[in-house]
Amino acid sequence: GVLAGRLRRAQDNLFETLPLFAAAVLLAAVADKSGPLTFWGAHLYFFGRLLYVPLYALGVPYIRSLVWLVATGGLVMVIAALFV
């Protein structure tokens, strides 16, 4: 049905960014770059993605996009921490 299709697309979207996030967090841990940028970035990504799934499943258009941007910003913060 419609809900199953939305959940599948939300899962596919997660699987596009999750490997990059996992690699960035592992690299930050190995490179000893665990600072505030990594901490807050990881939290923004995790909780943003957690909130994104039900918003996508329910079809909430604008808030869903904002939450996606927050999660993506968190991912960028973790990656940026590797170069700081």
TORSE-785010 format. One record per atom (N, C-alpha, C): residue number from 1; residue in three letters; atom name; x, y, z. Coordinates in steps of 0.1 Angstrom, whole numbers, plus 2048, in hexadecimal, padded with zeros to 3 digits. Layout:
<atoms>
+------+------+------+-----+-----+-----+
! resi ! resn ! name !  px !  py !  pz !
+------+------+------+-----+-----+-----+
!  NUM !  Ala !   CA !   X !   Y !   Z !
...
+------+------+------+-----+-----+-----+
</atoms>
This chain:
<atoms>
+------+------+------+-----+-----+-----+
! resi ! resn ! name !  px !  py !  pz !
+------+------+------+-----+-----+-----+
!    1 !  Gly !    N ! 808 ! 7F4 ! 800 !
!    1 !  Gly !   CA ! 800 ! 800 ! 800 !
!    1 !  Gly !    C ! 809 ! 80D ! 800 !
!    2 !  Val !    N ! 802 ! 817 ! 802 !
!    2 !  Val !   CA ! 809 ! 825 ! 802 !
!    2 !  Val !    C ! 813 ! 826 ! 80D !
!    3 !  Leu !    N ! 80F ! 822 ! 819 !
!    3 !  Leu !   CA ! 818 ! 822 ! 825 !
!    3 !  Leu !    C ! 824 ! 81A ! 823 !
!    4 !  Ala !    N ! 822 ! 80E ! 81E !
!    4 !  Ala !   CA ! 82E ! 805 ! 81C !
!    4 !  Ala !    C ! 837 ! 80B ! 812 !
!    5 !  Gly !    N ! 832 ! 811 ! 807 !
!    5 !  Gly !   CA ! 83A ! 817 ! 7FD !
!    5 !  Gly !    C ! 842 ! 823 ! 803 !
!    6 !  Arg !    N ! 83C ! 82B ! 80B !
!    6 !  Arg !   CA ! 842 ! 836 ! 811 !
!    6 !  Arg !    C ! 84E ! 831 ! 81B !
!    7 !  Leu !    N ! 84A ! 827 ! 823 !
!    7 !  Leu !   CA ! 855 ! 822 ! 82C !
!    7 !  Leu !    C ! 860 ! 81C ! 824 !
!    8 !  Arg !    N ! 85E ! 815 ! 819 !
!    8 !  Arg !   CA ! 868 ! 810 ! 810 !
!    8 !  Arg !    C ! 871 ! 81B ! 80B !
!    9 !  Arg !    N ! 86B ! 826 ! 806 !
!    9 !  Arg !   CA ! 873 ! 831 ! 801 !
!    9 !  Arg !    C ! 87B ! 838 ! 80C !
!   10 !  Ala !    N ! 875 ! 839 ! 818 !
!   10 !  Ala !   CA ! 87D ! 83E ! 823 !
!   10 !  Ala !    C ! 889 ! 835 ! 827 !
!   11 !  Gln !    N ! 887 ! 828 ! 826 !
!   11 !  Gln !   CA ! 892 ! 81F ! 829 !
!   11 !  Gln !    C ! 89C ! 820 ! 81E !
!   12 !  Asp !    N ! 898 ! 821 ! 812 !
!   12 !  Asp !   CA ! 8A2 ! 822 ! 807 !
!   12 !  Asp !    C ! 8AA ! 82F ! 809 !
!   13 !  Asn !    N ! 8A3 ! 83A ! 80D !
!   13 !  Asn !   CA ! 8AA ! 847 ! 80F !
!   13 !  Asn !    C ! 8B4 ! 845 ! 81A !
!   14 !  Leu !    N ! 8B1 ! 83E ! 825 !
!   14 !  Leu !   CA ! 8BA ! 83D ! 830 !
!   14 !  Leu !    C ! 8C6 ! 835 ! 82C !
!   15 !  Phe !    N ! 8C4 ! 82A ! 824 !
!   15 !  Phe !   CA ! 8CF ! 822 ! 820 !
!   15 !  Phe !    C ! 8D9 ! 829 ! 816 !
!   16 !  Glu !    N ! 8D5 ! 834 ! 810 !
!   16 !  Glu !   CA ! 8DD ! 83C ! 808 !
!   16 !  Glu !    C ! 8E8 ! 844 ! 810 !
!   17 !  Thr !    N ! 8E4 ! 848 ! 81C !
!   17 !  Thr !   CA ! 8ED ! 851 ! 824 !
!   17 !  Thr !    C ! 8F3 ! 849 ! 830 !
!   18 !  Leu !    N ! 8ED ! 83E ! 834 !
!   18 !  Leu !   CA ! 8F2 ! 837 ! 840 !
!   18 !  Leu !    C ! 900 ! 832 ! 83F !
!   19 !  Pro !    N ! 904 ! 82D ! 833 !
!   19 !  Pro !   CA ! 913 ! 828 ! 832 !
!   19 !  Pro !    C ! 91C ! 834 ! 833 !
!   20 !  Leu !    N ! 919 ! 83F ! 82D !
!   20 !  Leu !   CA ! 921 ! 84B ! 82E !
!   20 !  Leu !    C ! 922 ! 850 ! 83D !
!   21 !  Phe !    N ! 917 ! 850 ! 844 !
!   21 !  Phe !   CA ! 917 ! 854 ! 852 !
!   21 !  Phe !    C ! 91F ! 84B ! 85A !
!   22 !  Ala !    N ! 91E ! 83E ! 858 !
!   22 !  Ala !   CA ! 925 ! 834 ! 860 !
!   22 !  Ala !    C ! 934 ! 835 ! 85E !
!   23 !  Ala !    N ! 938 ! 837 ! 851 !
!   23 !  Ala !   CA ! 946 ! 839 ! 84E !
!   23 !  Ala !    C ! 94C ! 845 ! 854 !
!   24 !  Ala !    N ! 944 ! 850 ! 853 !
!   24 !  Ala !   CA ! 949 ! 85D ! 859 !
!   24 !  Ala !    C ! 94B ! 85C ! 868 !
!   25 !  Val !    N ! 941 ! 856 ! 86F !
!   25 !  Val !   CA ! 942 ! 854 ! 87D !
!   25 !  Val !    C ! 94E ! 84B ! 881 !
!   26 !  Leu !    N ! 950 ! 840 ! 87A !
!   26 !  Leu !   CA ! 95B ! 837 ! 87D !
!   26 !  Leu !    C ! 968 ! 83E ! 87A !
!   27 !  Leu !    N ! 969 ! 846 ! 86F !
!   27 !  Leu !   CA ! 976 ! 84D ! 86C !
!   27 !  Leu !    C ! 978 ! 858 ! 877 !
!   28 !  Ala !    N ! 96E ! 85E ! 87C !
!   28 !  Ala !   CA ! 970 ! 868 ! 886 !
!   28 !  Ala !    C ! 975 ! 862 ! 893 !
!   29 !  Ala !    N ! 970 ! 856 ! 896 !
!   29 !  Ala !   CA ! 974 ! 84F ! 8A2 !
!   29 !  Ala !    C ! 983 ! 84A ! 8A1 !
!   30 !  Val !    N ! 986 ! 845 ! 895 !
!   30 !  Val !   CA ! 994 ! 840 ! 893 !
!   30 !  Val !    C ! 99E ! 84C ! 893 !
!   31 !  Ala !    N ! 99A ! 857 ! 88D !
!   31 !  Ala !   CA ! 9A2 ! 863 ! 88C !
!   31 !  Ala !    C ! 9A2 ! 86B ! 898 !
!   32 !  Asp !    N ! 99B ! 867 ! 8A3 !
!   32 !  Asp !   CA ! 999 ! 86E ! 8AF !
!   32 !  Asp !    C ! 994 ! 87C ! 8AD !
!   33 !  Lys !    N ! 98A ! 87D ! 8A5 !
!   33 !  Lys !   CA ! 984 ! 88A ! 8A2 !
!   33 !  Lys !    C ! 976 ! 88B ! 8A9 !
!   34 !  Ser !    N ! 975 ! 884 ! 8B4 !
!   34 !  Ser !   CA ! 968 ! 884 ! 8BC !
!   34 !  Ser !    C ! 967 ! 891 ! 8C4 !
!   35 !  Gly !    N ! 962 ! 89B ! 8BE !
!   35 !  Gly !   CA ! 960 ! 8A8 ! 8C5 !
!   35 !  Gly !    C ! 951 ! 8AC ! 8C4 !
!   36 !  Pro !    N ! 94E ! 8B8 ! 8C7 !
!   36 !  Pro !   CA ! 940 ! 8BD ! 8C7 !
!   36 !  Pro !    C ! 93A ! 8BC ! 8B9 !
!   37 !  Leu !    N ! 942 ! 8BF ! 8AF !
!   37 !  Leu !   CA ! 93D ! 8BE ! 8A1 !
!   37 !  Leu !    C ! 938 ! 8B0 ! 89D !
!   38 !  Thr !    N ! 940 ! 8A6 ! 8A1 !
!   38 !  Thr !   CA ! 93C ! 899 ! 89F !
!   38 !  Thr !    C ! 930 ! 895 ! 8A7 !
!   39 !  Phe !    N ! 931 ! 898 ! 8B4 !
!   39 !  Phe !   CA ! 926 ! 895 ! 8BD !
!   39 !  Phe !    C ! 918 ! 89A ! 8B8 !
!   40 !  Trp !    N ! 918 ! 8A7 ! 8B6 !
!   40 !  Trp !   CA ! 90B ! 8AD ! 8B2 !
!   40 !  Trp !    C ! 907 ! 8A9 ! 8A4 !
!   41 !  Gly !    N ! 911 ! 8A7 ! 89B !
!   41 !  Gly !   CA ! 90D ! 8A2 ! 88D !
!   41 !  Gly !    C ! 907 ! 895 ! 88E !
!   42 !  Ala !    N ! 90D ! 88C ! 896 !
!   42 !  Ala !   CA ! 908 ! 87E ! 897 !
!   42 !  Ala !    C ! 8FA ! 87E ! 89C !
!   43 !  His !    N ! 8F8 ! 886 ! 8A6 !
!   43 !  His !   CA ! 8EA ! 887 ! 8AD !
!   43 !  His !    C ! 8E0 ! 88D ! 8A3 !
!   44 !  Leu !    N ! 8E4 ! 897 ! 89C !
!   44 !  Leu !   CA ! 8DB ! 89D ! 892 !
!   44 !  Leu !    C ! 8D7 ! 893 ! 887 !
!   45 !  Tyr !    N ! 8E1 ! 88C ! 882 !
!   45 !  Tyr !   CA ! 8DE ! 882 ! 878 !
!   45 !  Tyr !    C ! 8D5 ! 877 ! 87E !
!   46 !  Phe !    N ! 8D9 ! 871 ! 889 !
!   46 !  Phe !   CA ! 8D1 ! 866 ! 88E !
!   46 !  Phe !    C ! 8C2 ! 86A ! 891 !
!   47 !  Phe !    N ! 8C1 ! 875 ! 899 !
!   47 !  Phe !   CA ! 8B3 ! 878 ! 89D !
!   47 !  Phe !    C ! 8AB ! 87E ! 891 !
!   48 !  Gly !    N ! 8B2 ! 885 ! 888 !
!   48 !  Gly !   CA ! 8AB ! 889 ! 87C !
!   48 !  Gly !    C ! 8A6 ! 87E ! 873 !
!   49 !  Arg !    N ! 8AE ! 874 ! 872 !
!   49 !  Arg !   CA ! 8AA ! 868 ! 86A !
!   49 !  Arg !    C ! 89F ! 860 ! 871 !
!   50 !  Leu !    N ! 8A0 ! 860 ! 87E !
!   50 !  Leu !   CA ! 896 ! 859 ! 886 !
!   50 !  Leu !    C ! 888 ! 860 ! 885 !
!   51 !  Leu !    N ! 888 ! 86D ! 884 !
!   51 !  Leu !   CA ! 87C ! 875 ! 883 !
!   51 !  Leu !    C ! 877 ! 875 ! 874 !
!   52 !  Tyr !    N ! 880 ! 874 ! 86B !
!   52 !  Tyr !   CA ! 87D ! 875 ! 85D !
!   52 !  Tyr !    C ! 874 ! 869 ! 858 !
!   53 !  Val !    N ! 876 ! 85D ! 85D !
!   53 !  Val !   CA ! 86F ! 852 ! 859 !
!   53 !  Val !    C ! 860 ! 853 ! 85B !
!   54 !  Pro !    N ! 85B ! 856 ! 867 !
!   54 !  Pro !   CA ! 84D ! 858 ! 869 !
!   54 !  Pro !    C ! 847 ! 864 ! 861 !
!   55 !  Leu !    N ! 84F ! 86F ! 860 !
!   55 !  Leu !   CA ! 84A ! 87A ! 858 !
!   55 !  Leu !    C ! 848 ! 876 ! 849 !
!   56 !  Tyr !    N ! 852 ! 86E ! 844 !
!   56 !  Tyr !   CA ! 851 ! 86A ! 836 !
!   56 !  Tyr !    C ! 845 ! 860 ! 835 !
!   57 !  Ala !    N ! 844 ! 857 ! 83E !
!   57 !  Ala !   CA ! 839 ! 84D ! 83E !
!   57 !  Ala !    C ! 82B ! 854 ! 83E !
!   58 !  Leu !    N ! 82A ! 85F ! 846 !
!   58 !  Leu !   CA ! 81D ! 866 ! 847 !
!   58 !  Leu !    C ! 81B ! 870 ! 83B !
!   59 !  Gly !    N ! 825 ! 872 ! 833 !
!   59 !  Gly !   CA ! 824 ! 87B ! 828 !
!   59 !  Gly !    C ! 824 ! 88A ! 82C !
!   60 !  Val !    N ! 82B ! 88E ! 837 !
!   60 !  Val !   CA ! 82C ! 89C ! 83B !
!   60 !  Val !    C ! 837 ! 8A2 ! 832 !
!   61 !  Pro !    N ! 833 ! 8AC ! 829 !
!   61 !  Pro !   CA ! 83C ! 8B0 ! 81F !
!   61 !  Pro !    C ! 847 ! 8BA ! 824 !
!   62 !  Tyr !    N ! 844 ! 8C5 ! 82A !
!   62 !  Tyr !   CA ! 84E ! 8CF ! 82D !
!   62 !  Tyr !    C ! 857 ! 8CC ! 839 !
!   63 !  Ile !    N ! 851 ! 8C8 ! 843 !
!   63 !  Ile !   CA ! 858 ! 8C5 ! 84F !
!   63 !  Ile !    C ! 862 ! 8B9 ! 84D !
!   64 !  Arg !    N ! 85D ! 8B0 ! 845 !
!   64 !  Arg !   CA ! 866 ! 8A4 ! 841 !
!   64 !  Arg !    C ! 873 ! 8A9 ! 83A !
!   65 !  Ser !    N ! 871 ! 8B2 ! 831 !
!   65 !  Ser !   CA ! 87D ! 8B8 ! 82A !
!   65 !  Ser !    C ! 886 ! 8BF ! 833 !
!   66 !  Leu !    N ! 881 ! 8C6 ! 83D !
!   66 !  Leu !   CA ! 889 ! 8CE ! 847 !
!   66 !  Leu !    C ! 891 ! 8C4 ! 84F !
!   67 !  Val !    N ! 88A ! 8B9 ! 854 !
!   67 !  Val !   CA ! 890 ! 8AF ! 85C !
!   67 !  Val !    C ! 89B ! 8A8 ! 854 !
!   68 !  Trp !    N ! 899 ! 8A5 ! 847 !
!   68 !  Trp !   CA ! 8A3 ! 89F ! 83F !
!   68 !  Trp !    C ! 8AF ! 8A9 ! 83E !
!   69 !  Leu !    N ! 8AD ! 8B5 ! 83C !
!   69 !  Leu !   CA ! 8B8 ! 8BF ! 83C !
!   69 !  Leu !    C ! 8C0 ! 8BF ! 849 !
!   70 !  Val !    N ! 8B9 ! 8BE ! 854 !
!   70 !  Val !   CA ! 8C0 ! 8BE ! 861 !
!   70 !  Val !    C ! 8C9 ! 8B1 ! 862 !
!   71 !  Ala !    N ! 8C4 ! 8A6 ! 85E !
!   71 !  Ala !   CA ! 8CB ! 899 ! 85E !
!   71 !  Ala !    C ! 8D7 ! 89A ! 855 !
!   72 !  Thr !    N ! 8D5 ! 8A0 ! 849 !
!   72 !  Thr !   CA ! 8E0 ! 8A1 ! 840 !
!   72 !  Thr !    C ! 8EB ! 8AB ! 845 !
!   73 !  Gly !    N ! 8E6 ! 8B5 ! 84B !
!   73 !  Gly !   CA ! 8F0 ! 8BF ! 852 !
!   73 !  Gly !    C ! 8F8 ! 8B8 ! 85C !
!   74 !  Gly !    N ! 8F2 ! 8AF ! 864 !
!   74 !  Gly !   CA ! 8F9 ! 8A7 ! 86E !
!   74 !  Gly !    C ! 904 ! 89E ! 867 !
!   75 !  Leu !    N ! 900 ! 898 ! 85C !
!   75 !  Leu !   CA ! 90A ! 890 ! 855 !
!   75 !  Leu !    C ! 916 ! 899 ! 850 !
!   76 !  Val !    N ! 913 ! 8A4 ! 84B !
!   76 !  Val !   CA ! 91D ! 8AE ! 846 !
!   76 !  Val !    C ! 926 ! 8B2 ! 852 !
!   77 !  Met !    N ! 920 ! 8B4 ! 85E !
!   77 !  Met !   CA ! 928 ! 8B8 ! 86A !
!   77 !  Met !    C ! 932 ! 8AD ! 86E !
!   78 !  Val !    N ! 92E ! 8A0 ! 86D !
!   78 !  Val !   CA ! 937 ! 895 ! 870 !
!   78 !  Val !    C ! 942 ! 894 ! 866 !
!   79 !  Ile !    N ! 93F ! 896 ! 859 !
!   79 !  Ile !   CA ! 949 ! 896 ! 84F !
!   79 !  Ile !    C ! 953 ! 8A2 ! 851 !
!   80 !  Ala !    N ! 94D ! 8AD ! 854 !
!   80 !  Ala !   CA ! 956 ! 8B9 ! 856 !
!   80 !  Ala !    C ! 95F ! 8B8 ! 862 !
!   81 !  Ala !    N ! 95B ! 8B0 ! 86C !
!   81 !  Ala !   CA ! 963 ! 8AE ! 878 !
!   81 !  Ala !    C ! 970 ! 8A7 ! 874 !
!   82 !  Leu !    N ! 96F ! 89F ! 86A !
!   82 !  Leu !   CA ! 97B ! 898 ! 865 !
!   82 !  Leu !    C ! 986 ! 8A1 ! 860 !
!   83 !  Phe !    N ! 983 ! 8AD ! 85C !
!   83 !  Phe !   CA ! 98C ! 8B6 ! 856 !
!   83 !  Phe !    C ! 990 ! 8C2 ! 85F !
!   84 !  Val !    N ! 98A ! 8C2 ! 86B !
!   84 !  Val !   CA ! 98D ! 8CD ! 874 !
!   84 !  Val !    C ! 997 ! 8C9 ! 87E !
+------+------+------+-----+-----+-----+
</atoms>
